[in-house]
Amino acid sequence: MSTIVYIPKDAAALSVGADAVAQAIAEQARARSLTVIIKRNGSRGLLWLEPLIEVETATGRVAYGPVSLADVPGLFEASFLQGGAHALHQGLTEQIPYFKNQQRLTFARVGLIEPTNLQDYCAHDGYRGLRQTLQMGQAQIVQAVTDSGLRGRGGAAFPTGIKWKTVLDAPAAQKYVTCNADEGDSGTFADRMLMEGDPFALIEGMTIAGIAVGATRGFIYLRAEYPHAYRTLNEAIAVATSQGYLGANVLGSGHRFDLEVRLGAGAYICGEETSMLESLEGRRGEVRVRPPLPAIKGLFGMPTIVNNVISLASVPIILDKGASFYRDFGTGKSRGTLPIQLAGNLKRGGLV
């Protein structure tokens, strides 16, 4: 009988030895003639416990962490594959107080699934939003995003629906969807965690955006300091394209949407949307004079959606569950959910 062990391949976990721990667990299992299936997931966001190892048991995933290379033999001796007691035993992952009290929408799958496994993504409600989108008119899609109250998660908090409607209403032979993934502010890592842990959520959100406004091409502008996210996104895009979720005929709908990742060059200014567009066009990243707005005259002078990672990755659940479902997580003008990043001199840094 085989046991499934989850070991994150998120950059935070890799930085504290997750790869070495994964290799050691595989070697110990072979030496003990035990059948272990190792799956590499994203981080759950409890960064002080990384590498956080999870074991699939009959009662749920049992967590151990932070696991070092030296801890691996002791874990086997403590029967951790059966959820046995050990100094690093954290109990059921989803019952850890830090995690239990969170309400995750955009990050619901991060840490739960294998990031580039499309079947895993779909088994956890992935691409339901896109399928719903394909049953709707463009104005309906934009209205749903507007009614949800979703605002830009990059800091400016501009209403996403207004941007989309402006692009939809702008006549043009070509339109674009761009994602600003140049996450450069100190202590920020939510975008990276999502791209590394659930890349299809971003891909699905951008595809929905493209269909909503009639854009056939999308670009993810990614900071060069995220090599793991770069590999994960490109792998996920290749899988989505091969399975018909991207490309010339999205899910047989007749809609075209192609997506690619472009690397930035470390310019902090390119976190500003017009500087990012300048860089995407191959020029020095400098702020453009506005008006015109990017929604009217953006990438290559064409109407362009510019949203950040969390904004776009929040779109699938809005189209799947409905605008009111998302809107009701919040008050006033602050609707939906917002990931909070805790970093610095803290006992328990991570994502909430």
C-alpha positions in Angstrom: 0.0 0.0 0.0 1.4 3.4 -1.0 1.4 6.6 1.0 1.2 10.1 -0.5 3.6 12.7 0.9 3.4 16.3 -0.1 6.6 18.4 -0.1 6.4 22.0 -1.4 8.4 23.2 -4.3 7.5 26.8 -3.6 10.6 29.1 -3.6 10.3 29.7 0.2 10.4 26.0 0.9 13.2 25.4 -1.6 15.3 28.1 0.1 15.3 26.1 3.3 16.1 22.7 1.8 12.8 21.2 0.5 14.5 19.4 -2.4 17.0 17.7 -0.2 14.3 16.7 2.2 12.3 15.2 -0.6 15.2 13.2 -1.9 16.0 12.0 1.7 12.4 10.8 2.2 12.5 8.9 -1.1 15.8 7.3 -0.2 14.6 6.3 3.3 11.4 4.8 1.9 13.4 2.7 -0.6 15.8 1.6 2.1 12.8 0.5 4.3 10.9 -1.1 1.3 8.1 1.3 1.8 6.0 2.6 -1.1 5.8 6.4 -1.0 4.5 8.7 -3.7 6.0 12.2 -3.4 3.9 15.0 -4.7 5.4 18.5 -5.0 2.8 21.1 -4.0 2.8 24.8 -3.4 3.3 26.3 0.1 0.3 26.5 2.5 1.7 29.9 3.6 2.9 28.9 7.1 6.4 30.0 6.2 7.9 29.5 9.7 7.1 25.7 9.3 8.8 25.3 5.9 9.6 22.8 4.7 6.1 21.7 5.8 5.7 18.0 5.0 2.1 16.6 4.7 1.2 13.0 4.8 -2.1 11.8 3.4 -4.0 9.7 6.0 -7.5 8.4 6.4 -8.4 11.4 8.5 -6.8 14.0 6.3 -3.4 15.5 5.7 -1.1 15.4 8.7 1.6 18.1 8.9 5.2 18.0 10.1 7.5 20.9 10.1 9.9 22.5 9.8 11.6 19.4 8.6 15.4 19.4 8.0 17.5 16.8 6.4 18.6 15.5 9.8 15.0 15.0 10.9 14.0 12.5 8.1 15.3 9.2 9.7 13.5 10.1 13.0 10.3 10.8 11.2 10.3 7.3 9.7 11.1 5.8 13.1 8.2 7.7 14.5 5.9 6.2 11.8 5.1 9.6 10.3 3.6 7.9 7.3 0.8 6.8 9.6 0.6 10.2 11.2 2.7 9.1 14.2 3.7 11.4 17.1 6.9 13.4 16.7 8.4 16.7 17.9 7.6 18.2 14.5 4.0 16.8 14.4 1.6 19.7 13.8 -1.6 17.7 13.6 -4.1 18.0 10.7 -2.9 20.8 8.4 -6.3 22.4 8.1 -6.7 22.4 11.9 -3.5 24.4 12.6 -4.9 27.6 14.2 -3.0 29.9 11.9 -4.5 28.2 8.9 -7.9 27.1 10.3 -9.3 30.6 10.8 -8.5 31.8 7.3 -11.1 32.1 4.5 -9.3 31.3 1.3 -11.0 32.0 -2.1 -8.2 33.0 -4.5 -5.7 30.8 -2.6 -8.1 27.9 -2.0 -6.0 25.4 -4.1 -2.5 26.7 -3.2 -0.7 23.9 -1.2 -3.6 21.5 -2.0 -2.8 20.6 -5.5 0.2 19.8 -7.7 0.6 23.2 -9.5 0.9 22.1 -13.1 -1.4 19.0 -12.9 -4.4 20.1 -15.0 -6.5 17.2 -13.8 -5.8 18.1 -10.2 -6.8 21.7 -10.9 -10.1 20.7 -12.6 -10.9 18.2 -9.8 -10.7 21.2 -7.3 -13.2 23.4 -9.3 -10.7 24.6 -11.8 -11.9 26.0 -15.1 -15.5 26.0 -13.9 -15.4 29.8 -14.2 -14.2 29.7 -17.8 -16.9 27.2 -18.8 -19.5 29.5 -17.3 -18.0 32.4 -19.1 -18.4 30.6 -22.5 -22.2 30.5 -21.8 -22.4 34.3 -21.4 -22.2 37.4 -23.5 -19.2 39.8 -23.2 -21.3 42.5 -21.5 -22.6 39.9 -19.0 -19.1 38.8 -18.1 -17.9 42.4 -17.5 -21.0 43.1 -15.5 -20.4 40.1 -13.2 -16.9 41.4 -12.5 -18.2 44.9 -11.9 -21.0 43.6 -9.6 -18.5 41.5 -7.6 -16.8 44.7 -6.4 -13.4 43.4 -7.3 -10.7 46.1 -7.1 -7.1 46.1 -8.2 -5.0 44.0 -5.8 -1.8 45.7 -6.9 -2.3 48.6 -4.5 -4.3 51.2 -6.4 -7.6 49.4 -5.8 -9.2 50.7 -9.0 -12.5 48.9 -9.8 -11.6 46.0 -12.2 -15.0 46.1 -13.9 -14.5 49.7 -15.0 -11.2 48.8 -16.7 -12.7 45.9 -18.5 -15.8 47.8 -19.7 -13.6 50.6 -21.1 -11.5 48.0 -23.0 -14.7 46.2 -24.2 -16.2 49.5 -25.5 -13.0 50.6 -27.3 -13.1 49.7 -31.0 -9.9 48.1 -32.2 -8.7 45.3 -34.5 -6.5 43.9 -31.7 -6.8 44.1 -27.9 -4.5 42.7 -25.1 -4.7 41.4 -21.6 -1.6 42.0 -19.5 -0.7 40.8 -16.0 1.6 42.9 -13.9 3.6 40.2 -12.0 6.6 42.5 -11.3 6.1 42.0 -7.6 8.9 44.2 -6.2 7.7 45.8 -3.0 9.6 44.7 0.2 8.0 41.8 2.0 5.6 40.9 -0.7 5.3 37.3 -1.9 1.6 36.6 -2.5 1.8 36.9 -6.3 4.8 34.5 -6.3 3.1 32.0 -4.1 0.0 31.9 -6.3 2.0 31.6 -9.6 4.1 28.8 -8.2 1.3 27.1 -6.3 -1.7 27.5 -8.6 -0.7 28.9 -12.0 -3.8 27.7 -13.8 -5.9 30.1 -11.7 -4.0 33.1 -13.2 -4.2 31.5 -16.7 -7.9 30.9 -16.4 -8.5 34.5 -15.1 -6.6 36.0 -18.0 -8.5 33.8 -20.5 -11.8 34.9 -19.1 -10.6 38.5 -19.4 -9.6 38.0 -23.0 -13.0 36.5 -23.9 -14.8 39.3 -22.0 -13.3 42.2 -24.0 -12.4 40.5 -27.2 -8.6 40.2 -26.6 -6.8 37.4 -28.3 -3.3 37.8 -26.7 -2.1 38.0 -23.2 1.2 38.7 -21.6 2.4 38.0 -18.0 5.1 40.5 -17.2 7.2 38.6 -14.6 10.0 39.9 -12.5 13.3 38.1 -13.4 14.0 37.3 -9.8 11.2 34.6 -9.9 12.9 31.8 -11.9 10.7 29.1 -10.2 7.5 31.0 -11.1 8.8 31.4 -14.7 9.3 27.7 -15.1 6.0 26.8 -13.5 4.0 29.3 -15.6 5.5 28.2 -18.8 4.9 24.6 -18.0 1.3 25.3 -17.1 0.8 27.4 -20.3 2.1 24.5 -22.4 -0.2 22.0 -20.7 -3.3 24.4 -21.0 -2.5 24.9 -24.7 -2.1 21.2 -25.4 -5.4 20.5 -23.7 -7.3 23.2 -25.6 -7.7 25.6 -22.7 -5.5 28.1 -24.6 -4.9 28.7 -28.3 -6.9 29.1 -31.5 -10.1 27.5 -30.2 -10.5 27.7 -26.4 -12.6 24.6 -25.4 -14.1 24.5 -28.9 -15.7 27.9 -28.4 -14.2 29.6 -31.4 -12.5 32.1 -29.1 -8.7 32.5 -29.5 -6.5 33.4 -26.6 -2.7 33.0 -26.6 -0.6 33.6 -23.6 3.1 34.1 -23.0 5.4 35.1 -20.2 7.9 38.0 -20.6 10.7 38.6 -18.1 11.4 42.0 -16.7 14.9 43.2 -16.0 14.8 44.3 -12.4 13.4 47.8 -12.9 11.2 48.6 -9.9 9.5 51.4 -11.9 7.9 48.7 -14.2 5.5 47.9 -11.4 3.7 50.9 -12.6 1.4 49.9 -15.4 2.5 52.3 -18.2 6.2 51.6 -17.5 5.4 47.9 -17.7 3.8 48.5 -21.1 6.8 50.4 -22.3 9.1 47.5 -21.3 6.8 45.0 -22.9 7.2 46.9 -26.2 11.0 46.7 -25.9 11.7 50.1 -24.6 13.1 51.6 -21.4 10.6 51.3 -18.6 9.4 54.9 -18.1 6.0 56.2 -17.0 3.8 57.4 -19.8 1.9 60.7 -19.8 -1.8 60.0 -19.3 -4.3 60.4 -20.9 -4.7 58.3 -23.0 -5.3 55.5 -20.5 -4.0 52.0 -21.2 -7.6 50.8 -21.5 -7.9 53.1 -24.6 -4.3 53.1 -25.9 -2.2 50.6 -24.1 0.2 47.9 -25.4 1.3 48.7 -29.0 -1.3 51.5 -29.0 -4.2 49.1 -28.6 -6.9 48.8 -25.8 -5.3 46.8 -23.0 -6.4 45.3 -19.7 -3.7 45.8 -17.0 -4.4 43.9 -13.8 -2.1 42.3 -11.2 -1.8 38.6 -10.4 -4.3 38.4 -7.5 -6.9 40.5 -9.3 -6.9 38.2 -12.4 -6.7 35.0 -10.3 -9.8 36.1 -8.4 -11.9 36.3 -11.5 -12.6 32.5 -12.0 -14.3 32.1 -8.7 -16.5 35.2 -9.4 -17.7 33.7 -12.7 -18.1 30.2 -11.1 -19.9 31.2 -7.9 -21.4 34.4 -9.0 -20.8 38.1 -8.3 -22.8 38.2 -5.0 -20.8 35.2 -3.6 -17.6 37.1 -3.9 -19.0 40.5 -3.1 -20.5 39.4 0.2 -17.0 38.7 1.6 -16.5 42.3 2.6 -18.0 45.7 3.4 -18.4 49.1 1.9 -16.1 49.4 -1.1 -13.8 46.6 0.1 -15.3 43.5 -1.4 -14.0 39.9 -1.7 -11.0 38.6 0.1 -7.5 40.0 0.3 -4.3 38.1 1.0 -2.1 39.6 3.7 1.6 39.0 3.7 3.4 38.9 7.0 7.2 39.3 6.8 10.1 40.6 8.8 11.0 40.1 12.4 8.0 37.9 13.3 7.7 34.5 14.9 5.1 33.4 12.4 5.5 35.0 9.0 3.5 33.9 6.1 0.3 34.4 4.1 -3.1 35.0 5.6 
